[in-house]
C-alpha cells in the first residue's frame, strides 16, 4: 500500500483518494498487516473514506488479523453509520473471526450482540433479511 494512499484513507481525505485512484492506485491494496483501505478507514472512523471506497467498488470482505473484516471492525469500533454503509453495500455477514477468544467463531452480528450494541445489532439483523421487495 502506498504511503499517500494510507494517509488519505486514515485522514478521511476523499479528494486525495479520488486523485490517487485516477493515477492508478490499487483500491484494494493491503498494508503490512494485511488491511485494505476500507479496513483502515473503518479503524480511523473515516466515514467519508469508507463511503467513497465502497461507492468505487472496493472489496468489502477481505480479512486480516483474527479473520476480521471491515464490517467486523466497524462493529468492534461501535460505528453504526459505517456498519450501515457496509451492510447495505453487501458485506458478507457470515464471515467468522478466528484466533482470539473474543472473536473466534463469531460473526459481526455475534460481536454486536456480545457488546450490547443495540443499534448495530438492529442494522445487521435488517441486512440479514435482505432487500425488501418493491
TIVO-2410 file (N, C-alpha, C; in nm, 3 decimals):
# residues 134
REC num residu      c1      c2      c3 atome chaine
REC   1      X   0.085  -0.118   0.000     N      A
REC   1      X   0.000   0.000   0.000    CA      A
REC   1      X   0.090   0.124   0.000     C      A
REC   2      X   0.053   0.216  -0.088     N      A
REC   2      X   0.129   0.341  -0.098    CA      A
REC   2      X   0.109   0.425   0.029     C      A
REC   3      X   0.216   0.489   0.077     N      A
REC   3      X   0.201   0.572   0.197    CA      A
REC   3      X   0.100   0.686   0.179     C      A
REC   4      X   0.095   0.745   0.060     N      A
REC   4      X   0.000   0.855   0.039    CA      A
REC   4      X  -0.144   0.805   0.040     C      A
REC   5      X  -0.166   0.682  -0.007     N      A
REC   5      X  -0.299   0.620  -0.003    CA      A
REC   5      X  -0.340   0.595   0.141     C      A
REC   6      X  -0.250   0.534   0.216     N      A
REC   6      X  -0.279   0.505   0.356    CA      A
REC   6      X  -0.309   0.633   0.435     C      A
REC   7      X  -0.231   0.735   0.413     N      A
REC   7      X  -0.251   0.863   0.482    CA      A
REC   7      X  -0.387   0.923   0.446     C      A
REC   8      X  -0.422   0.921   0.318     N      A
REC   8      X  -0.550   0.976   0.274    CA      A
REC   8      X  -0.667   0.899   0.334     C      A
REC   9      X  -0.655   0.767   0.337     N      A
REC   9      X  -0.762   0.683   0.395    CA      A
REC   9      X  -0.779   0.715   0.542     C      A
REC  10      X  -0.670   0.716   0.615     N      A
REC  10      X  -0.676   0.739   0.761    CA      A
REC  10      X  -0.724   0.879   0.797     C      A
REC  11      X  -0.699   0.976   0.709     N      A
REC  11      X  -0.738   1.115   0.738    CA      A
REC  11      X  -0.867   1.156   0.667     C      A
REC  12      X  -0.938   1.059   0.612     N      A
REC  12      X  -1.068   1.085   0.550    CA      A
REC  12      X  -1.057   1.188   0.438     C      A
REC  13      X  -0.947   1.183   0.363     N      A
REC  13      X  -0.918   1.277   0.257    CA      A
REC  13      X  -0.967   1.222   0.122     C      A
REC  14      X  -1.095   1.240   0.098     N      A
REC  14      X  -1.159   1.184  -0.021    CA      A
REC  14      X  -1.104   1.246  -0.150     C      A
REC  15      X  -1.073   1.372  -0.148     N      A
REC  15      X  -1.017   1.436  -0.268    CA      A
REC  15      X  -0.886   1.371  -0.310     C      A
REC  16      X  -0.800   1.346  -0.214     N      A
REC  16      X  -0.674   1.279  -0.246    CA      A
REC  16      X  -0.698   1.136  -0.291     C      A
REC  17      X  -0.791   1.067  -0.228     N      A
REC  17      X  -0.824   0.930  -0.270    CA      A
REC  17      X  -0.869   0.929  -0.416     C      A
REC  18      X  -0.955   1.023  -0.453     N      A
REC  18      X  -1.003   1.030  -0.592    CA      A
REC  18      X  -0.887   1.053  -0.687     C      A
REC  19      X  -0.798   1.145  -0.652     N      A
REC  19      X  -0.683   1.173  -0.737    CA      A
REC  19      X  -0.593   1.051  -0.750     C      A
REC  20      X  -0.566   0.985  -0.640     N      A
REC  20      X  -0.479   0.868  -0.642    CA      A
REC  20      X  -0.540   0.753  -0.724     C      A
REC  21      X  -0.672   0.736  -0.714     N      A
REC  21      X  -0.737   0.634  -0.798    CA      A
REC  21      X  -0.722   0.667  -0.945     C      A
REC  22      X  -0.739   0.794  -0.980     N      A
REC  22      X  -0.721   0.837  -1.119    CA      A
REC  22      X  -0.578   0.810  -1.167     C      A
REC  23      X  -0.483   0.817  -1.075     N      A
REC  23      X  -0.343   0.793  -1.108    CA      A
REC  23      X  -0.306   0.645  -1.106     C      A
REC  24      X  -0.403   0.560  -1.075     N      A
REC  24      X  -0.380   0.416  -1.082    CA      A
REC  24      X  -0.358   0.344  -0.950     C      A
REC  25      X  -0.385   0.408  -0.839     N      A
REC  25      X  -0.370   0.341  -0.709    CA      A
REC  25      X  -0.463   0.219  -0.704     C      A
REC  26      X  -0.419   0.115  -0.637     N      A
REC  26      X  -0.496  -0.008  -0.620    CA      A
REC  26      X  -0.594   0.013  -0.504     C      A
REC  27      X  -0.722   0.014  -0.534     N      A
REC  27      X  -0.824   0.040  -0.432    CA      A
REC  27      X  -0.824  -0.067  -0.324     C      A
REC  28      X  -0.776  -0.187  -0.356     N      A
REC  28      X  -0.776  -0.296  -0.259    CA      A
REC  28      X  -0.636  -0.332  -0.210     C      A
REC  29      X  -0.542  -0.240  -0.224     N      A
REC  29      X  -0.407  -0.265  -0.175    CA      A
REC  29      X  -0.412  -0.292  -0.025     C      A
REC  30      X  -0.318  -0.373   0.022     N      A
REC  30      X  -0.311  -0.406   0.165    CA      A
REC  30      X  -0.186  -0.346   0.227     C      A
REC  31      X  -0.199  -0.312   0.354     N      A
REC  31      X  -0.082  -0.262   0.427    CA      A
REC  31      X   0.000  -0.379   0.478     C      A
REC  32      X   0.102  -0.351   0.556     N      A
REC  32      X   0.192  -0.455   0.608    CA      A
REC  32      X   0.120  -0.554   0.699     C      A
REC  33      X   0.003  -0.518   0.749     N      A
REC  33      X  -0.075  -0.606   0.838    CA      A
REC  33      X  -0.190  -0.674   0.765     C      A
REC  34      X  -0.196  -0.658   0.632     N      A
REC  34      X  -0.299  -0.722   0.553    CA      A
REC  34      X  -0.431  -0.648   0.548     C      A
REC  35      X  -0.433  -0.526   0.595     N      A
REC  35      X  -0.557  -0.449   0.595    CA      A
REC  35      X  -0.570  -0.365   0.468     C      A
REC  36      X  -0.690  -0.361   0.414     N      A
REC  36      X  -0.720  -0.280   0.296    CA      A
REC  36      X  -0.751  -0.137   0.338     C      A
REC  37      X  -0.765  -0.049   0.239     N      A
REC  37      X  -0.803   0.088   0.265    CA      A
REC  37      X  -0.936   0.098   0.338     C      A
REC  38      X  -1.031   0.016   0.299     N      A
REC  38      X  -1.162   0.017   0.368    CA      A
REC  38      X  -1.142  -0.016   0.515     C      A
REC  39      X  -1.062  -0.116   0.542     N      A
REC  39      X  -1.039  -0.157   0.681    CA      A
REC  39      X  -0.971  -0.045   0.761     C      A
REC  40      X  -0.872   0.020   0.699     N      A
REC  40      X  -0.803   0.131   0.767    CA      A
REC  40      X  -0.897   0.249   0.789     C      A
REC  41      X  -0.982   0.276   0.692     N      A
REC  41      X  -1.079   0.384   0.706    CA      A
REC  41      X  -1.174   0.354   0.822     C      A
REC  42      X  -1.221   0.231   0.830     N      A
REC  42      X  -1.308   0.191   0.940    CA      A
REC  42      X  -1.235   0.211   1.073     C      A
REC  43      X  -1.112   0.163   1.080     N      A
REC  43      X  -1.034   0.173   1.205    CA      A
REC  43      X  -1.009   0.317   1.246     C      A
REC  44      X  -1.012   0.408   1.151     N      A
REC  44      X  -0.992   0.550   1.180    CA      A
REC  44      X  -1.123   0.626   1.196     C      A
REC  45      X  -1.235   0.557   1.178     N      A
REC  45      X  -1.365   0.624   1.185    CA      A
REC  45      X  -1.386   0.721   1.071     C      A
REC  46      X  -1.320   0.695   0.958     N      A
REC  46      X  -1.325   0.785   0.842    CA      A
REC  46      X  -1.447   0.752   0.755     C      A
REC  47      X  -1.562   0.799   0.797     N      A
REC  47      X  -1.689   0.770   0.731    CA      A
REC  47      X  -1.688   0.808   0.583     C      A
REC  48      X  -1.637   0.926   0.551     N      A
REC  48      X  -1.634   0.971   0.412    CA      A
REC  48      X  -1.549   0.880   0.325     C      A
REC  49      X  -1.434   0.839   0.376     N      A
REC  49      X  -1.346   0.749   0.301    CA      A
REC  49      X  -1.412   0.614   0.281     C      A
REC  50      X  -1.478   0.562   0.383     N      A
REC  50      X  -1.548   0.434   0.369    CA      A
REC  50      X  -1.653   0.445   0.260     C      A
REC  51      X  -1.737   0.547   0.268     N      A
REC  51      X  -1.843   0.565   0.167    CA      A
REC  51      X  -1.784   0.579   0.028     C      A
REC  52      X  -1.679   0.656   0.014     N      A
REC  52      X  -1.613   0.677  -0.115    CA      A
REC  52      X  -1.560   0.545  -0.170     C      A
REC  53      X  -1.488   0.470  -0.089     N      A
REC  53      X  -1.429   0.344  -0.136    CA      A
REC  53      X  -1.536   0.241  -0.172     C      A
REC  54      X  -1.639   0.234  -0.092     N      A
REC  54      X  -1.749   0.141  -0.121    CA      A
REC  54      X  -1.815   0.179  -0.254     C      A
REC  55      X  -1.841   0.307  -0.272     N      A
REC  55      X  -1.905   0.354  -0.396    CA      A
REC  55      X  -1.818   0.327  -0.518     C      A
REC  56      X  -1.687   0.320  -0.500     N      A
REC  56      X  -1.594   0.296  -0.611    CA      A
REC  56      X  -1.565   0.148  -0.631     C      A
REC  57      X  -1.632   0.061  -0.555     N      A
REC  57      X  -1.619  -0.082  -0.577    CA      A
REC  57      X  -1.511  -0.153  -0.499     C      A
REC  58      X  -1.465  -0.095  -0.391     N      A
REC  58      X  -1.364  -0.162  -0.308    CA      A
REC  58      X  -1.421  -0.295  -0.257     C      A
REC  59      X  -1.334  -0.394  -0.249     N      A
REC  59      X  -1.374  -0.524  -0.194    CA      A
REC  59      X  -1.408  -0.507  -0.046     C      A
REC  60      X  -1.517  -0.566  -0.006     N      A
REC  60      X  -1.565  -0.548   0.131    CA      A
REC  60      X  -1.528  -0.661   0.224     C      A
REC  61      X  -1.492  -0.775   0.170     N      A
REC  61      X  -1.484  -0.895   0.252    CA      A
REC  61      X  -1.343  -0.949   0.276     C      A
REC  62      X  -1.241  -0.869   0.248     N      A
REC  62      X  -1.106  -0.910   0.286    CA      A
REC  62      X  -1.102  -0.921   0.438     C      A
REC  63      X  -1.017  -1.007   0.486     N      A
REC  63      X  -0.998  -1.019   0.630    CA      A
REC  63      X  -0.849  -1.008   0.661     C      A
REC  64      X  -0.819  -0.971   0.783     N      A
REC  64      X  -0.680  -0.961   0.827    CA      A
REC  64      X  -0.670  -1.033   0.961     C      A
REC  65      X  -0.599  -0.974   1.055     N      A
REC  65      X  -0.574  -1.037   1.185    CA      A
REC  65      X  -0.705  -1.085   1.248     C      A
REC  66      X  -0.701  -1.205   1.301     N      A
REC  66      X  -0.816  -1.271   1.364    CA      A
REC  66      X  -0.931  -1.292   1.266     C      A
REC  67      X  -0.901  -1.285   1.137     N      A
REC  67      X  -1.000  -1.306   1.031    CA      A
REC  67      X  -1.116  -1.206   1.041     C      A
REC  68      X  -1.083  -1.083   1.082     N      A
REC  68      X  -1.185  -0.979   1.094    CA      A
REC  68      X  -1.197  -0.902   0.963     C      A
REC  69      X  -1.319  -0.877   0.922     N      A
REC  69      X  -1.349  -0.799   0.803    CA      A
REC  69      X  -1.371  -0.653   0.842     C      A
REC  70      X  -1.385  -0.568   0.743     N      A
REC  70      X  -1.414  -0.426   0.768    CA      A
REC  70      X  -1.543  -0.412   0.848     C      A
REC  71      X  -1.644  -0.492   0.814     N      A
REC  71      X  -1.771  -0.487   0.887    CA      A
REC  71      X  -1.750  -0.521   1.034     C      A
REC  72      X  -1.674  -0.624   1.059     N      A
REC  72      X  -1.649  -0.665   1.197    CA      A
REC  72      X  -1.570  -0.557   1.273     C      A
REC  73      X  -1.475  -0.495   1.205     N      A
REC  73      X  -1.401  -0.384   1.269    CA      A
REC  73      X  -1.493  -0.268   1.303     C      A
REC  74      X  -1.590  -0.241   1.215     N      A
REC  74      X  -1.686  -0.133   1.241    CA      A
REC  74      X  -1.772  -0.166   1.363     C      A
REC  75      X  -1.806  -0.292   1.381     N      A
REC  75      X  -1.883  -0.334   1.498    CA      A
REC  75      X  -1.798  -0.314   1.624     C      A
REC  76      X  -1.676  -0.362   1.620     N      A
REC  76      X  -1.587  -0.351   1.736    CA      A
REC  76      X  -1.565  -0.205   1.774     C      A
REC  77      X  -1.554  -0.117   1.675     N      A
REC  77      X  -1.531   0.027   1.700    CA      A
REC  77      X  -1.660   0.102   1.734     C      A
REC  78      X  -1.774   0.033   1.728     N      A
REC  78      X  -1.904   0.095   1.757    CA      A
REC  78      X  -1.931   0.211   1.661     C      A
REC  79      X  -1.930   0.178   1.533     N      A
REC  79      X  -1.951   0.276   1.425    CA      A
REC  79      X  -2.079   0.239   1.347     C      A
REC  80      X  -2.197   0.269   1.401     N      A
REC  80      X  -2.320   0.228   1.335    CA      A
REC  80      X  -2.337   0.283   1.193     C      A
REC  81      X  -2.296   0.405   1.168     N      A
REC  81      X  -2.311   0.462   1.033    CA      A
REC  81      X  -2.225   0.384   0.933     C      A
REC  82      X  -2.106   0.345   0.975     N      A
REC  82      X  -2.019   0.267   0.886    CA      A
REC  82      X  -2.074   0.126   0.870     C      A
REC  83      X  -2.124   0.068   0.978     N      A
REC  83      X  -2.186  -0.066   0.968    CA      A
REC  83      X  -2.299  -0.061   0.865     C      A
REC  84      X  -2.381   0.043   0.869     N      A
REC  84      X  -2.493   0.055   0.776    CA      A
REC  84      X  -2.443   0.063   0.631     C      A
REC  85      X  -2.340   0.143   0.606     N      A
REC  85      X  -2.285   0.154   0.471    CA      A
REC  85      X  -2.237   0.018   0.422     C      A
REC  86      X  -2.159  -0.051   0.503     N      A
REC  86      X  -2.102  -0.179   0.462    CA      A
REC  86      X  -2.209  -0.286   0.445     C      A
REC  87      X  -2.303  -0.293   0.539     N      A
REC  87      X  -2.409  -0.393   0.531    CA      A
REC  87      X  -2.499  -0.369   0.410     C      A
REC  88      X  -2.533  -0.244   0.387     N      A
REC  88      X  -2.618  -0.208   0.273    CA      A
REC  88      X  -2.547  -0.239   0.141     C      A
REC  89      X  -2.416  -0.223   0.140     N      A
REC  89      X  -2.337  -0.249   0.018    CA      A
REC  89      X  -2.317  -0.397  -0.007     C      A
REC  90      X  -2.358  -0.481   0.087     N      A
REC  90      X  -2.349  -0.625   0.065    CA      A
REC  90      X  -2.232  -0.694   0.130     C      A
REC  91      X  -2.173  -0.634   0.233     N      A
REC  91      X  -2.065  -0.701   0.305    CA      A
REC  91      X  -2.114  -0.836   0.356     C      A
REC  92      X  -2.027  -0.934   0.352     N      A
REC  92      X  -2.060  -1.071   0.392    CA      A
REC  92      X  -2.085  -1.077   0.543     C      A
REC  93      X  -2.207  -1.108   0.581     N      A
REC  93      X  -2.245  -1.114   0.722    CA      A
REC  93      X  -2.207  -1.247   0.787     C      A
REC  94      X  -2.163  -1.343   0.706     N      A
REC  94      X  -2.135  -1.477   0.760    CA      A
REC  94      X  -1.989  -1.500   0.795     C      A
REC  95      X  -1.901  -1.403   0.765     N      A
REC  95      X  -1.760  -1.420   0.799    CA      A
REC  95      X  -1.747  -1.435   0.950     C      A
REC  96      X  -1.663  -1.530   0.989     N      A
REC  96      X  -1.642  -1.556   1.132    CA      A
REC  96      X  -1.496  -1.529   1.169     C      A
REC  97      X  -1.479  -1.469   1.284     N      A
REC  97      X  -1.345  -1.441   1.334    CA      A
REC  97      X  -1.274  -1.569   1.375     C      A
REC  98      X  -1.145  -1.556   1.400     N      A
REC  98      X  -1.066  -1.671   1.443    CA      A
REC  98      X  -0.960  -1.625   1.542     C      A
REC  99      X  -0.895  -1.720   1.602     N      A
REC  99      X  -0.781  -1.688   1.687    CA      A
REC  99      X  -0.817  -1.641   1.826     C      A
REC 100      X  -0.833  -1.513   1.842     N      A
REC 100      X  -0.856  -1.455   1.975    CA      A
REC 100      X  -0.989  -1.504   2.033     C      A
REC 101      X  -0.991  -1.533   2.162     N      A
REC 101      X  -1.114  -1.584   2.225    CA      A
REC 101      X  -1.236  -1.495   2.204     C      A
REC 102      X  -1.220  -1.366   2.202     N      A
REC 102      X  -1.334  -1.277   2.185    CA      A
REC 102      X  -1.388  -1.272   2.044     C      A
REC 103      X  -1.312  -1.325   1.947     N      A
REC 103      X  -1.352  -1.319   1.807    CA      A
REC 103      X  -1.377  -1.457   1.746     C      A
REC 104      X  -1.316  -1.559   1.802     N      A
REC 104      X  -1.319  -1.692   1.742    CA      A
REC 104      X  -1.462  -1.742   1.719     C      A
REC 105      X  -1.493  -1.770   1.592     N      A
REC 105      X  -1.622  -1.827   1.556    CA      A
REC 105      X  -1.737  -1.728   1.553     C      A
REC 106      X  -1.710  -1.601   1.578     N      A
REC 106      X  -1.818  -1.503   1.586    CA      A
REC 106      X  -1.832  -1.422   1.457     C      A
REC 107      X  -1.955  -1.396   1.419     N      A
REC 107      X  -1.987  -1.309   1.306    CA      A
REC 107      X  -1.997  -1.165   1.356     C      A
REC 108      X  -2.017  -1.073   1.265     N      A
REC 108      X  -2.037  -0.933   1.303    CA      A
REC 108      X  -2.158  -0.920   1.396     C      A
REC 109      X  -2.265  -0.991   1.364     N      A
REC 109      X  -2.384  -0.986   1.449    CA      A
REC 109      X  -2.354  -1.042   1.588     C      A
REC 110      X  -2.282  -1.151   1.595     N      A
REC 110      X  -2.245  -1.208   1.725    CA      A
REC 110      X  -2.165  -1.107   1.807     C      A
REC 111      X  -2.070  -1.039   1.741     N      A
REC 111      X  -1.988  -0.939   1.811    CA      A
REC 111      X  -2.074  -0.823   1.861     C      A
REC 112      X  -2.169  -0.779   1.779     N      A
REC 112      X  -2.257  -0.669   1.818    CA      A
REC 112      X  -2.343  -0.708   1.937     C      A
REC 113      X  -2.400  -0.827   1.931     N      A
REC 113      X  -2.484  -0.873   2.042    CA      A
REC 113      X  -2.404  -0.888   2.170     C      A
REC 114      X  -2.283  -0.946   2.160     N      A
REC 114      X  -2.199  -0.967   2.279    CA      A
REC 114      X  -2.160  -0.835   2.344     C      A
REC 115      X  -2.143  -0.731   2.263     N      A
REC 115      X  -2.103  -0.600   2.315    CA      A
REC 115      X  -2.221  -0.513   2.355     C      A
REC 116      X  -2.342  -0.562   2.334     N      A
REC 116      X  -2.461  -0.483   2.368    CA      A
REC 116      X  -2.480  -0.363   2.278     C      A
REC 117      X  -2.438  -0.374   2.153     N      A
REC 117      X  -2.450  -0.265   2.056    CA      A
REC 117      X  -2.586  -0.279   1.986     C      A
REC 118      X  -2.689  -0.228   2.050     N      A
REC 118      X  -2.827  -0.250   2.006    CA      A
REC 118      X  -2.856  -0.190   1.868     C      A
REC 119      X  -2.808  -0.070   1.842     N      A
REC 119      X  -2.833  -0.008   1.712    CA      A
REC 119      X  -2.766  -0.089   1.601     C      A
REC 120      X  -2.644  -0.129   1.624     N      A
REC 120      X  -2.572  -0.209   1.524    CA      A
REC 120      X  -2.637  -0.345   1.506     C      A
REC 121      X  -2.680  -0.405   1.616     N      A
REC 121      X  -2.749  -0.534   1.608    CA      A
REC 121      X  -2.872  -0.522   1.518     C      A
REC 122      X  -2.949  -0.416   1.536     N      A
REC 122      X  -3.069  -0.395   1.454    CA      A
REC 122      X  -3.033  -0.377   1.307     C      A
REC 123      X  -2.928  -0.302   1.278     N      A
REC 123      X  -2.884  -0.281   1.139    CA      A
REC 123      X  -2.846  -0.415   1.077     C      A
REC 124      X  -2.770  -0.496   1.149     N      A
REC 124      X  -2.725  -0.624   1.094    CA      A
REC 124      X  -2.840  -0.723   1.079     C      A
REC 125      X  -2.932  -0.722   1.171     N      A
REC 125      X  -3.049  -0.811   1.158    CA      A
REC 125      X  -3.132  -0.772   1.035     C      A
REC 126      X  -3.150  -0.644   1.015     N      A
REC 126      X  -3.222  -0.595   0.896    CA      A
REC 126      X  -3.149  -0.637   0.769     C      A
REC 127      X  -3.018  -0.621   0.766     N      A
REC 127      X  -2.939  -0.657   0.649    CA      A
REC 127      X  -2.945  -0.806   0.623     C      A
REC 128      X  -2.954  -0.886   0.726     N      A
REC 128      X  -2.957  -1.032   0.707    CA      A
REC 128      X  -3.088  -1.079   0.646     C      A
REC 129      X  -3.191  -0.996   0.655     N      A
REC 129      X  -3.321  -1.030   0.593    CA      A
REC 129      X  -3.320  -1.002   0.444     C      A
REC 130      X  -3.219  -0.927   0.398     N      A
REC 130      X  -3.207  -0.897   0.255    CA      A
REC 130      X  -3.295  -0.783   0.214     C      A
REC 131      X  -3.284  -0.745   0.086     N      A
REC 131      X  -3.362  -0.631   0.037    CA      A
REC 131      X  -3.512  -0.663   0.038     C      A
REC 132      X  -3.590  -0.560   0.061     N      A
REC 132      X  -3.736  -0.575   0.060    CA      A
REC 132      X  -3.787  -0.567  -0.082     C      A
REC 133      X  -3.889  -0.646  -0.114     N      A
REC 133      X  -3.946  -0.636  -0.249    CA      A
REC 133      X  -4.013  -0.500  -0.271     C      A
REC 134      X  -4.015  -0.451  -0.395     N      A
REC 134      X  -4.077  -0.320  -0.422    CA      A
REC 134      X  -4.227  -0.320  -0.400     C      A
***
